[in-house]
Amino acid sequence: MKKDLQIKLKARQTRVALRYEYYEQKKGMLNFNIAVPDTMKSLTSVLGWCGKAVDSLSDRLIFRDFLDDDFGIGDIYNMNNPDILFDSAISAALIGACSFLYVTQDAAGNPIIQVIDGCNATGTIDETTGMLTEGYAVLKRDKKGKAVTEAYFEPNKTTVTEDGVDTVFKHPVAYPLLVPVIYRPSAKRPFGHSYISRSCMNIIQQARETVRLMMVSAQFFSFPQRYVVGTDEKMDFERWKVAIATMFSIDRGESDVVPHVGQFEQQSMEPLFAQLKTYAALFSGETGLTIEELGFKESNPSSAEAIQNMREPMIRNALKAQRNFGSAFLNAGICAASLRDGVGYERSEFYRTKARWMPVFSPNLTGATGDAIQKINMAIPGFFDKEMLSTLLGIEPADGGEAIDLGEVFDGQSE
């Protein structure tokens, strides 16, 4: 029921909003009140590691098209600004574990697909299809965050409530026109897991405190503490002049003892730097980023295999996300195609349609890859075709182009 979904959204909203605070670097710092002087407790530090992690993964998830697209789903997405739509849906899903695609129609009857983040939508999911059995979304809020326009989604019907007035839109689609885009769903958490995990948030807080301690230590490192032995009790020092004066004189005391000026040993910044690098390594292991992407230079990889091993965690995360998101984009396309054609298509009718993505990493060894593919096709003729090569290399074949016999080319050059 709508009331139950409103309560569910309110319970989830705080959790998603917290992830957005970390992503946008707006989350306040925890104050440990241990090593920071009272005059420096207002110092804060900011680290963009969470945003870097989300953007690094989402930037590698480039949607290409649909294979065997008999119902023209790709055309629907092309009319809905896909460069922005796909990126927005992917980023919102990585941050909040789940985003939603809201399907409706314009005045001409063309399908419109919009992205709604996890702070403003929820529903009850059918884990078999990945579709919702019912859904609820806040389409518009006022400046205070109060819902102004709401929508309740059911099969064959969408009810929009604006200023307390309900408007019912009936449609032929056998599913609610609100489709979830989920990152890493599981049996226990069908609406997925956020890429910004609890561990990431804890590491960020600890690393930010380390940066703040570095800021505090830098003050003492720049102006080291000094001491004077043997001064008169009535002598008064101007502390700032002692710190920065080019020449500072001290008179003999009444006991005719020459005061001795000394300086405390400067503390090293290296332990704090090593601590920050440790947190960067922990964050790298949690998200799949390399430590170089977090600003710490490591030794150069010794081989191509070493580079591949560094990228492996990110590749696995990206491939998993492609499987999750590709199914969601297909589900939304099914709803949009049904709405466009006025026919309640069943999901089983789209079993041949598959989402395709660009390679996660651009291949740097195209020549070596081509040589390996040629050897495989010689052993198993036709194993790699033009479509498979395009998916593997991310290079589109020329329209109407003919295959070139490289053997004839090299034979001609040798002559």
Secondary structure, DSSP 8 states (H G I E B T S, - for coil): -HHHHHHHHHHHHHHHHHHHHHHTT--------SSS-GGGTT------HHHHHHHHHHTT--EEEEET-TT-HHHHHHTT-HHHHHHHHHHHHHHHSEEEEEEEE-TTS-EEEEEE-TTSEEEEE-TTTS-EEEEEEEEEE-TTS-EEEEEEEETTEEEEEETTEEEEEE-S-SS-SEEEEESS--SS-TT---SS-HHHHHHHHHHHHHHHHHHHHHHHHHS--EEEES--TT----HHHHHH-SS------TT----EEEE-----SHHHHHHHHHHHHHHHHHH---GGGGT------SSHHHHHHHHHHHHHHHHHHHHHHHHHHHHHHHHHHHHHHT----GGGGTT-EEEE--SS--S-HHHHHHHHHHHHHHSTTSS-HHHHHHHH-----TT-----HHHHHHHHH-
